[in-house]
Amino acid sequence: MSPSLSPRRGLFRLWLLTLGLLVLAASGSRESQLRIGKAINIFLRYGYLGISMRVIPLNDSAESERWIFKEPTRNIYKNMSELSESQEYTAPGIFHGDFHMEFCENRRQLFQAYFRDFTIERLDKPWEAFTGGWFPDNAAKKLGINTSFIVGDYSYVLVRVVRFRETGKLNSEIPVNQPLESEVQARVQQVQVGNVSSAVRFMESFGTHYVNSYTTGNSLYQVFVYSRKNYKMIKERIKSKGLNGLSKLDLYNYFAPWFAEHLGQIRSASANATVERWARRKLQYEYYVVKYVTLLKLHGNSTLLRSLDSLLGNDAILQLDLKAVNVVFRDHPQKQSWFHEVLDNNMKLWELNLPLNHPSR
């Protein structure tokens, strides 16, 4: 496990191997940088954050523009570079990353699994900030499976190989005496307890959350779709024996088209057409007269991993931890409590109104 990734909770997650973890700034009319301490307003694109953060393909076609992060950002504290650290993982011949699979009872758990390493303080279901606006057809395209397998009664296994390129994080909690930007300090004074508009104006001007840590790089992933019966069988078998306890034949059999209901396409988190073509060509498996493409060919194959290493560049966000900006009100406990309340109420309202939570979904 990389040093900046938090421990996994919730779904059963099987780690196959742990091998070892950039930030590109995208400039526009407003400052837009993925940097430690930078603040964003998650409500600008709540439910659709993947539009401005490269975390999963936007559509099913190749994209010529290369970017990682487009979300408008603001500085809230001065001299944050002194409190942060970053590390690049570029040593030649070493694949810094991991190969893992997650077992998901339903599509909601599948969405949760994909965004396992994305956390937003004071949000119970942070993955919905990215997936809440998804409808079945575009969710299926992003995940590389047919729409019928999103809306039906199925379970899933998400298999993913991740190549870390850079991590950034705060070294510690922001000190109490850390100086605020002058504009932020002035707006803090203007927030009035009991006045919702004053708190909302602060969020609109300076954001709701700041970047506490990030990891960038790229990944390949594939979704395997199962009937409930076969899903339970494979999950219990691997949990009891462990992956290394299975023969290669058993392993391929469980992830083959005659055992799974559907094998999804191998997708790249950055929609990198070059690496997806490489996967279709290099990850073919042949069993008698049946040929299919499977990410399982990478398991334990150091030759293929070395070949893949140069193709998985610094093209996507793999992990992101956002902390609430209420920290700027520490000298004003009543205002801090009021800001908390307004922020929490707004996040709950957004959650309730997302398409994912509508009865028709």
Buried (B, 14 or more C-beta within 10 A) or exposed (E): EBEBBEEBEEBBBBEBBEBBBBBBEBEEEEBBBBBBBBBBBBBBBBBBBBBBBBBBBBEEEEBEEEBBBBBBBBBBBBEBEEBBEBBBBEEEEEBBBBBBBBBBBEBBBBBBBBBBBBBBBBBEBBBBBBBBBBEBEBBBBBBBBBBEBBBBEBBBBBBBBBBBBBBBBBEEEBEEEBEBBEEBEEBBEEBEBEEEEBBBBBBEBBBBBBBBBBBBBBBBBBBBBBBEEBBBBBBEBBEEEEBEEBEEEEBBBBBBBEBBBBBBBBBBBBBBEEBBEBBEEBBEBEEEEEEBBBBBBBBBBEEBBEEBBEBBBBBBBBBBBBBBBBBBBEEBEEBBEBBBEBBBEBBEEBBEEBEBBEEEE
